[in-house]
Amino acid sequence: MINLTRGVPAPESYALAEFAECFKKAMEEDGAKAMSYVASPGYEPLIHLIADQEKIDVDQVVIGNGSLELLQFLTYTETQPGDCVFVESPSYDRANLLMKRRGLNPIGIPLETDGVDLNVLQDALKKHQPKFFYLIPDFQNPMGVTYSLEKRKTIAELAQKYHFFVVEDSPYRSLRYVGQDLPTLSSFVPPELSVRMTSYSKTLAPGLRMGVMMGNPQIIKRVKTWAGDTYIGPVSPTQALTYQFIKSGYYEPNLKKIKELYAPRLAKALEVLDRELPGAVYPRPEGGFFIGVTLPEGNDMATLIPRAKEAGINITDGRGFYLNPEDGKRFLRIPFCGLKPAEIEEALGQLIPLLVK
């Protein structure tokens, strides 16, 4: 089977030799502490290192077992069942699920090629008072779009005007293959209205289970307390390894290697789509892990998924990315990073003949 499902990094992207070296260093230098209970917010040397890198105070940082877990904690500390929250449409399917599990009232704001539709957003704000707006401004999952500078600033202005806080999820931000970085959306938002999350899953390895949340110190304090009451503290040996990896100067060269690995995979996926599926609608990402494709009329996930499986291809159900599943029946997320260019050509070459063009 060819998997066009989850956004899993390529196995060849893992710096296994350096991981082994850094784990050995971590055990030799601070093993007793790293292998004991490390209470929330996390392994102290790494907390300080992140705070220094981000130019924020240490009380604005908390580490969790993946950013999704931190998002879940946030929904418990900052909301009550029935509260309104805004999400992108489409949005990360597991984030949608967390909102629903908490009993929240999520409202989807449609995505355009440069971020959410501001007209729809402003109309929604006149009718609803969201507690927060969860968004992924850089190489969004599942679409792959990146927000324009204008939209980042406008959303920040609306957050202040309507008194909601922004939850900026940025696990793909470092993975830009072409073009120029833009400032984080949260950099335009007052600190009291801003929470940003990131992860080492895509830039190091998902098995580390390392997510980071930064921002409003009062929110971070409540998340820390919730985390501590849940499991005392997040997994600490992987935090110690990550600290040594960054401290030893491996992080930036490894990131450069990963971007060089993934850039031709994105280029190949776009090349095949351009050539073979001219009737589809999709953005042209400059980084990240995904291309979100709206298939031509006549396609439907209900029939496409089993047909693709028979042809030896697993695809993700696009309906899960939408609050109203019917809106995603023609939506196909293509994760390109886990496959080599030739494998992308083969996978799409088998899938596209199954589609109505």
Number of C-alpha atoms within 10 A of each C-alpha: 11 18 18 22 17 16 19 18 22 17 11 10 20 17 17 13 8 17 19 13 14 23 21 14 17 24 16 10 13 12 15 11 16 20 15 11 16 19 19 24 26 24 24 19 13 19 21 17 15 20 17 12 8 12 9 14 15 18 18 20 26 26 32 27 20 22 24 21 17 23 22 16 20 21 22 15 17 13 16 13 14 12 18 19 22 25 26 28 24 27 24 20 17 12 17 23 14 17 21 15 12 16 16 19 15 21 20 22 23 18 20 16 16 17 23 26 16 17 11 13 18 15 10 16 17 9 8 14 15 21 20 24 21 23 25 28 27 30 26 30 28 26 31 27 28 26 22 18 14 11 17 23 19 14 21 22 15 17 21 15 10 15 14 21 25 27 25 23 26 21 24 24 22 18 22 19 20 11 8 8 11 14 12 18 27 23 13 15 21 16 16 15 19 24 25 24 23 22 26 19 19 24 22 22 20 16 11 19 20 25 24 25 28 26 25 19 19 12 20 22 18 16 27 28 18 18 23 17 12 12 12 17 21 26 24 24 21 22 28 26 24 23 23 24 24 14 13 13 10 16 19 12 9 18 17 14 13 23 20 13 17 25 20 16 23 27 16 18 22 18 13 17 19 14 8 15 19 12 14 17 15 21 18 18 24 20 25 31 29 26 26 23 21 20 23 17 12 10 17 21 21 13 10 20 17 14 16 20 15 11 15 15 19 20 22 18 21 26 21 21 28 22 21 14 12 14 15 21 23 21 29 26 25 25 28 30 26 22 22 17 19 11 15 23 17 14 21 20 14 16 19 15 11 14 17 15 15
